[in-house]
Every structure is written in C-alpha cells, then in structure tokens.
C-alpha cells in the first residue's frame, strides 16, 4: 500500500501538488476509487485521495446548474436534485457491479474525469456536454479555472471538454460546475421482442430517426435479456429491443402510440411503465448485470470486457466479425446501447484480450474500442484506450506536457509512459 | 485595438511567398491584387479593417496541409477564414499573414440518414446542411441568425449557438467529428460518426477555438428529425422585471422551450417598423416562446406557459395558430439586427451571458449606462439561456462615438462578469473582447489556456493577436516555477 495524501480542502490540494511538482513525486488520483480499474494500471509513487473534498457549494435550481467539490458523492447530488425534481441528464452510470465494488458509489469528479454517460447520451450527450466549468490544480502545481456557470460561453478555450475524459492525467479538479435538468414527468419504454441483432439496428434507427424524441435505444440479445432483473424482459425468452420516451404525460402516451405503430412490422409491441422502465435503463447504463458470468455454468465472470463506440448501424456487424474471428463462445455477454453505437462485449479471457481482432473489426467503421475490464497484467500489456498513432498521438503527448510536464498525475493511466 | 507589430521581414518576402502559394494552389486561388484583397479586409465586426498580406483559397486538404507546412517552415502567420460573418473580428487580417479562406470547400460529402449524420466540407453554410436533409424530414439544430451565410467551419471555430440551442445544444453538442490540419501541416481526424472521443477530447477544445488551434477541412454533424409541430407565443410585459421573472419561472417549472427570446421596447419598435410582424407596441418587453414536439405536448406546454406568463404579469399573449403565423412571429426577431441597422448609421452588437435570474437587473444597468454614455441601446437576447445581445447605436462619422460605444459595450460585459456571467456566449472573443479577458481570467488561467495552444502551434503562427491579450512565447510558458519543496503539511492527513 502506497502512502496516500488526503487533502481536506482546495488549499491543501494546491499544497500537495506544489510539493509533488517540486519534488518530482507522482500521484494516483482518486475520488472514491470506484473506477480505479478503468484504464491502465498506474505507476505512481503516492496516492492522492480527494474524498475530503465533499460538498455541494452552489445549487440554483432555476439557473439549472450545480457546483460541487470534486469528490462529492453522486448519491448526495442525486438526492439534492430529486428534492427539486431535477436530474443529471447524462445519467452517470454506477460502475460498482462492473468492477466488483460497492454499488451506489462514485463521485461527480470521477464521473466527469471518465466522461461517463448513460443511455440518454443519444439525446443529450455525455458528461462533457453537461460540464460547464471547474477550478483545478495542474500537474505544474498551478491553480487555474475555465468555463463558468452558464451554458452559453465561448470565452477562451473550452478546457472543460479537455478535462472531461482525461482520467485525471492533466489536472486535479477541486470544484466542478455542471448542468442540471428538469426530471421528466413521465417515462415509458416500448419493447420489441424477438429481433435479430441486425433487425434491431434497423428498428432502433427507425425509432431514433422518427420525431418521437427517443431518449434511450438498446438491444438485448436473448441471453442478455435473460439476465435482466426486470421480469418482463427476462421472462420474454427472446431478444428484447427497448426504446424509451420521456416527457409530459400526454406527450409520452402519444409518442408510445406512434412508436408502436412505427415498429409493428418488427413484432408484437409491449410497454414498460415507471419503475420497471427506470430499473431497465439503470441496468443498461450500468452494464454490469449483463456482463457477469453465470457461476452455475462454471463461468467465473472475470472475463474481459470491451466497450466499443461505433457508428450505430455498424454495431451488429462489428460483433459478428469479432465473434467470427475469435470463434469465442461469448456466454451471451453482448448487448447494444445508443441505438447500436455502444457495444458491450464480454470475451473469454485471453492474454492479449483479442485486441487485434477487436480493433481490427472496429477500425473500418472509424470507431474505437476500450478494454474496460481485464486483469491488471492484461491492461498493462494491451492498450486500454484506442491507440493514437502518428500526429494525433504526438499531439496528445504535447497536450499532456502543457498541463503536467513532469508526469505527476496518474502516470501511465491512459497511455504507457505518458 | 492594438494588433501585434507586423513582421517587416515577412512582408519583404511577399513575392517569394506568393510564388510558393501559387505552386500549391494553381489557377486563381491566390489573391494578391490590392483591390481584390479589399474584399477580405474585415469580417462581421465592421469597425476594424486591415489588408492581408495575400489571400489563398485552397480546394483540398492536401493543399491546406502544404500551405500550412510552408508557412510553418518559413515562419509565416495564417489567419483562417470561413464565410467572414464572425462578429468578434476573429478573421481580421494581419498585414504579415496569409488569410486562408475555406470558401471553396463547398461539397456535401455524405448524407447518412440511418446513422443520423452528415459529412460536409467546412465552407458549406449552416442552412445548406438543413436544406440537404429537409426533404427527408431532418435538420441540423444550431441556427445562428447568420445561418444563410455563415459556414459550418466557422460555426465550429466560434461554437455558434442560435435560438434553438436552449433545447438542442450549441455547435459543440452537435458536431461528431472533424478533420483538421495542424500548423505543422499534419492532418488529424477527431471523432467520426461514433460518439466517444478516443483519448483527450480534442474535438471538444477545437470547437470554439477561434482559429487558433488548426484549420478544419471536413466536418461530421449529427442531424435530428424535425419535430412534429412547433408553435410560438408572443408575450408582452409592462416591464423588464416581469419579463425576466417569466423566463425564470418557465425554466423553474421544468419546461425547456425550443426557443425563448426577449426584446426590449426599442427593438420591438424597430423590428415592427421593418417587418410588420404584428408585435404589440404598448409593452416594455416582448417574449417569443416556441414549444415544439408532438401536438399533444405542445398544447399541454402552451397552457402551462400561458398560466405562468399571466402570473408574471403579462399584458399581452398571442399564440400562433398556423405555421405561417409562427414564421411571422419569428420574422421580427430574425430581422432584429438589420431592423436596428435602419434606425442608426452603425451599431455594435454585444454578446454577454448572465444567469437568467439577473436579466432585469442587467437590463436596468444597461439603461443607466445608456444615459451615461448618451447612446441608445436596443436589447434582443436569447433569454432562455441568459445570452444578451445589446445593440449599441452610434454614428462612426461623429468623432469619438465609436470609442464611446466601445466603452459602453465594455462596461456592459464587465457587469455581466460581475453578476456571475461571461464575456461572450456565442460570438467569440476575437479581437473585440480580447482586452477584457482579464475581467474573467487570472494570468495563470490564461497561461494554462495558452499552453494548450502551444501543443497545437508552438510558434504561435495561427491567428496571433486574437483571443489572448498577451502573447507569451511557448518556451516561457513551458518553464516550471517550483517552490523549494518541503511538503508544507502537517495540514494534510496522510495514510
């Protein structure tokens, strides 16, 4: 266990980073540590535990924003928002199950640093799209800020976008400001049973391309559907394609009818209401329940999991190609979110995580593959994030150098040696 | 406005540079004649003009790459230019820089309805993207009021907004990918038809970077299905306060309209005289609220907004009954700038953003400043997201009026920052707000932003003199200033 520093406020955070910059120390930076296995294993000298930076410092419901210290628990933020009938529209997933930790954990800073997004990404974007501004300390040990509390803001470079998804490798955020949105009055989910993966891509494209404002489009092949905790889904006995609509009551009813009419040709349509609907989309966003192995069948559930971001219509084709080439028996651990544009794929463990096959299949689509779960040893050998060769990789290194030239922050978490 | 001192050495090499450019872009793509250069001597910020060294109009990514590589190797500055409609002087030429115009990049490359994406060249206008997919029932959501003329490449450079971004997001939320040429001539692709960025979100920082990081040569945007219906409401108020209250109350009730615009009395009268949209003339503030979606939803929300408006003290409410009437409601707002142009020889258009709750406060402050500077001001703004566009009326032919108008504008923007807002919501910093950056950012904030610039363009050849008031050399920015390192704890708990 490495020594860990635990600053209790932004000033102490500054002190710690000043010291580290001067002494050539390095930190592995964590909020609540719920996503430490996301990314490459780090080679830091010390831990930097931000869990003391925990408070909502500004919340203006009518201004649609909140400012919080970086390690404020997501759970606390959700509770505060619920009191005003609001939400974080990007639905930060709970990765507890996926990484075998506690559920209900995670901090707002962690969600932003990993640029997480749930099923609503297709409609409202990811954490990056809701992240308005921050205060941070760079790896140079300098305090800086960017953005503000308002949505429309083009004053200077949009460094919020850069810090979202930078996995703590550029700067340590002390305060984050993010958009909050009204929670929908009503939610319903239209279910289309029995579609093949290919048919499902078409059904989801038809729904997403309609004027029904679909806020979630996922396809669970039969073996994935069987793992759902929602009985209507697990009991279907076949694949289930799910489409979510949210909004004022009359509108939701109208759009469900319209979707049913639109998708009738694909099969018998069913609907999920309030709680069942909410549970299903939580499961889809968190992904864990569909990725776990079946212990009874001798499946340890420690398999390697890929998260593929591809053009939506390419989702099923990419999976078909990967499985064709690996010949892997997947144990049913594949499902599609974002209308086919996000593929969760669990493969049997192999020393190289079949990364050449996976990335070879994804590459022609222009998309990318992330090895979101594997043993530390595998994540050390196999690039976790899509490799960026040539000019792009060089550029990314120079960007890192501008914020953290001495490699103080999360060394090696995204790219080996950076 | 002080621009960087032109480099006499580069100007002396003009003929040599022209030859090199002509070798890359054959035909008529290199403009050197003073009369022809004059067409490029300003952008939408009319008050500032300068002749470029030359203008080059390439047609391919390879040409852009070769131009940038030559300029990089020979220390020649570049000013990228889209359609030249920008309002902050971001495309203002420099006497020692090549203006690189993207006006010949006019092709729509790929319409992919199943993936809801369109790939275009950067010179394609904002409106042309929508027109290319409208017959299929789709559209591109961000709609800056210059959409008929402004280019998508320029929209990305400025992170353009428009009346619909309250509900559908800004350019940054609607662009999926770009191809960009770095100052070194290297070509990178960021994003695509998929959603996640690989590695750092460089697409995110390129958006709104005002031509300081690279030259965009291809763009992928997401398109949306058109809503089933849209209806607009005209709501008149006896005071700015009641109008501002209504805006806050609508948002507070959980309603995100497709658009929510506000105009003050001078703007109402100017536009009504110009386009006869039927606006009420006996109100102090007018809101246009648009609700879109399925008819059931629109009708439901109109009832709610109507009730909120009356509660806030509205004295006038009209709801569009037909699509034509909805268009008429918008015609006034969309023509507000030219309408104001009719009642004054010149105007400056400001662009601050403020918290919605401070609308009335800021409007009152603007009224006070209007008296102080003895200049009229018409206010039109995207009220839903607190983005103000005060139009300061002046006459450039009257000695000192431009300076007075600029002083007035600067005071408005400073007040925006004071109440928790920002200097610019959608027009960019450019040269116009460059010297106000210190109102919002510390020296360290700006240095860190410029270090990002150094990663893209270490010699600072791309669009220098824009956005940042002080040009630091990258070597200087890269230096570390470290304190003698004793861990200044005991304060920090260790484990």
Interface residues (C-beta under 8 A of the other chain):
Chain A: X3 X4 X5 X6 X7 X8 X12 X15 X16 X18 X19 X21 X22 X23 X47 X49 X52 X60 X61 X62 X63 X64 X85 X86 X115 X117 X121 X122 X124 X125 X126 X128 X129 X138 X140 X141 X142 X143 X144 X145 X146 X148 X149 X150 X151 X152 X153 X154 X155 X156 X157 X158 X159 X160 X161 X162 X164 X165 X166 X170 X181 X182 X183 X185 X202 X205 X208 X209 X210 X211 X212 X213 X247 X248 X249 X250 X251 X253 X254 X255 X258 X309 X310 X311 X312 X313 X338 X341 X342 X365 X366 X367 X368 X370 X385 X386 X388 X390 X391 X392 X395 X396 X398 X399 X400 X401 X402 X403 X405 X406 X414 X415
Chain B: X112 X113 X114 X115 X116 X117 X137 X138 X158 X159 X161 X165 X169 X170 X172 X173 X177 X182 X184 X186 X187 X188 X189 X190 X192 X193 X194 X195 X196 X197 X198 X199 X200 X201 X202 X203 X204 X205 X207 X208 X209 X212 X213 X225 X226 X227 X228 X248 X249 X251 X252 X254 X255 X256 X293 X294 X295 X296 X297 X299 X300 X301 X353 X354 X355 X356 X357 X382 X385 X386 X387 X420 X421 X422 X423 X424 X425 X426 X427 X428 X429 X433 X437 X440 X441 X442 X444 X445 X446 X447 X448 X449 X451 X452 X453 X454 X455 X456 X458 X467 X477 X478 X480 X482 X483 X484 X485 X486 X487 X488 X489 X491 X492 X493 X494 X495
